[in-house]
Amino acid sequence: MLSRWMSGSSRNLEREYNCTVRLLDDSEYTCTIQRDAKGQYLFDLLCHHLNLLEKDYFGIRFVDPDKQRHWLEFTKSVVKQMRAQPPFTMCFRVKFYPTDPAALKEEITRYLVFLQIKRDLYHGRLLCKTSDAALLAAYILQAEIGDYDPGKHPEGYSSKFQFFPKHSEKLERKIAEIHKSELSGQTPATSELNFLRKAQTLETYGVDPHPCKSPTAHRDAGSGAGGAVLCKS
């Protein structure tokens, strides 16, 4: 009943919600939205924050209380899509993987796709042969620390980086070998572009796996930039 005497600004505070969006570099973007704000409004705020013009490849993802992942629908109210209590936590992710990342016009777009695929590699979504894995990891090393320098990079330096869910010492040595002997002189942007070019050739590039039942083995089915993929594990 007291609400009828409350000031307009006080009533508006009741309709505002705090949102935290985790970005691809693990930093966070925090903002406040109105109760009736649609997903497009939040997405546009993010894109402005990132100076992102090539927006169509990206989306906002959230996890409901049942641990199910959903893409935020841009035409619907953010608040009505959230089943959890505020403050809301979401993630900015690549939704549609470009078939040719090298053709992207903006360097920031390529960098964001690079960060997404780097995450895919780390979380075991991007599957590949050991030789391909070593090359991809070496590109990441070159992009992040530059040329190999024996004064800065002692024996086993590549082990300080976590590229995959798990990997062997043999793979670590191969990564360092490629980084030392093949990538010297590449700028971060060039290494990221070469990483993208290699990643796009892999069968599981852009695949978002979903567990499915099989009478004989665990399988993951998913669709990505290259079409449907069935993976056996």
C-alpha positions, 0 to 999 in steps of 0.5 A, a space after each residue: 500500500 505504501 507504494 502509492 506514496 513512493 517517488 517515481 525514482 524509488 518505484 523504478 529501482 524495484 524494476 531494475 536488475 543487475 546483470 553480470 556477463 562473463 566475456 570470452 577473456 574471463 573478464 566481466 561486464 556488469 550492467 543494470 537493466 529495466 524489467 521489460 528490457 529485451 535481450 537485444 538491448 543487453 546484447 547491444 550494450 555488450 557489443 558497444 562495450 566491445 566495439 564489436 560491429 560484426 555481431 551476427 556470430 555472437 550470442 548470450 548464454 545462460 544456465 537455468 537452475 536445472 543446469 540446462 544451457 540456453 541462448 538468450 532470445 533477443 526478442 523477449 524480455 531478459 527477466 522473463 527468460 531467467 528462471 534464477 533469482 537476480 542478480 543474473 549471470 550470463 556468458 557472451 559466446 560465439 553462437 554461429 561459427 564463421 565458415 571462414 574466420 580469415 574472411 572476417 573484416 574486423 580484427 576484434 571479431 577474429 580475436 573473439 572467435 580465437 578466444 572461443 576456439 581456444 576455450 573449445 580446445 581447453 574444454 575438450 570440444 575441439 577434438 584433433 590429432 596430437 600433431 594438430 593439437 601441438 600446432 594449435 597450442 604452439 600458435 596460442 603460445 606465440 600469440 601470448 608470449 611472442 618469440 621463444 627466448 631462452 632467457 625468459 623461457 626455461 625448460 618446460 615453459 609450455 607446461 605453465 599453460 593449460 591448452 587441453 583438459 589433459 596432456 602428456 609431457 611428450 605433447 608439451 615438448 612437441 608444442 615447445 619444439 614447434 614454438 621455438 623452431 617454426 613460429 619465430 617472427 609471427 605477430 600475435 594477430 598472425 598467430 591467431 589467424 593461423 590458429 583459426 585457419 587450422 581450427 576451421 579444417 577440423 571436423 569438430 570445429 564449431 561443434 556444440 556436443 550434446 550427450 546421446 544414448 548408445 547401446 555400446 558406447 557413450 556418444 556426443 552428437 552436435 552440429 557446427 559450421 560444417 554440419 552434423 557430427 557424431 563423436 564416440 568416446 
